[in-house]
Amino acid sequence: MAVAAVGEVLFSVVIAGLAVVAENPELLRQVAKLFLSPPWQDVIIPESVVRETRKSPEELRDEARRSLNLNTRDFWNIVVCGQAGVGKSTMINAFLGVEDDDPRAAKSGVGETTKARTVYQICEYLLMHDIPGAGTEREPADGYVLRHKLYAYDVVLCLTGDRLTEGEILVARQLAKFQVPVLFVRTKTDIGVKSIEKRHRGRMTLEKAKDEFRKEVNASILPQLMGAGYLTPRIFFVSAWWIQDFSILGKDNFISGDTLFRYQMDEIVFFEQIMLLAQGRRMQTEEQGYGM
Ligand SMILES: *[C@@H]1O[C@H](CO)[C@@H](O)[C@H](O)[C@H]1NC(C)=O
């Protein structure tokens, strides 16, 4: 009887795992397909930025092209911001599909990195831009979104730990005000869940530990995001380890890696949201309704 019960548990775990694997390749193939093709139109500039700056979308894109060398016409652009220590370079390396010590890898900066922006080519038409987090002397949070022209990227990823810093809250507020598409990402989730498992000395199931972790992070960050102007904020729980195994560098073998990664949380919806946001930035027209 006891043996049968254990068997049943194992069986249902395996089934759940297979279901996930079955859904993954198709979704990830869609993501890859998007970023392995050039965008079909230039990026849409949010209306509120047009209003605030009193410049036309065309002018704003030109400005980004000239001052940042940002090619919004021919590439999809994802910008990653976050403080040192939240795992920004590990995340970028995961997208690149390389280890942190690979020559092509993004360097994890100890302290402040000097460069204003570093660009990585993830695949044929996808660039990832690494910019320093807000709230330091070099990088004041005031004016951060307009200064870095975050509105000209397809998607902004704000990587964070357990809480947003004051600077990050100010940036979140600006992003909300200007309606710039952003995903708030809690990184290193495998470590977070592991530490909860440890705290409960292994007496908590993995699913419970994940739930507990979500609850704790939710409780500290969601109120901050609501205060910054997001009505129904969401945090994406993501581990770079999972992403690294799914490098979308133009290969077909999306499931080459550890698809049954124990600590998987929101990685699949994270990719899905990136895709949907990027598509949305290329699917509207600016002509109607800007009311300048
Ligand atoms: C965390 O917050 C999200 C909303 O962003 C909610 O859907 C989810 O149920 C919350 N999870 C826990 C465990 O509190």
The ligand as a Gaussian input file, in Angstrom:
#p B3LYP/6-31G(d) Opt

LIG

0 1
 C        1.580000      36.619000      -5.900000
 O        0.980000      37.691000      -6.602000
 C        0.306000      37.351000      -7.790000
 C       -0.185000      38.623000      -8.427000
 O        0.867000      39.332000      -8.908000
 C       -0.839000      36.409000      -7.502000
 O       -1.468000      36.033000      -8.702000
 C       -0.288000      35.205000      -6.789000
 O       -1.372000      34.358000      -6.419000
 C        0.497000      35.602000      -5.556000
 N        1.058000      34.386000      -4.998000
 C        1.125000      34.123000      -3.711000
 C        1.609000      32.798000      -3.324000
 O        0.808000      34.942000      -2.883000

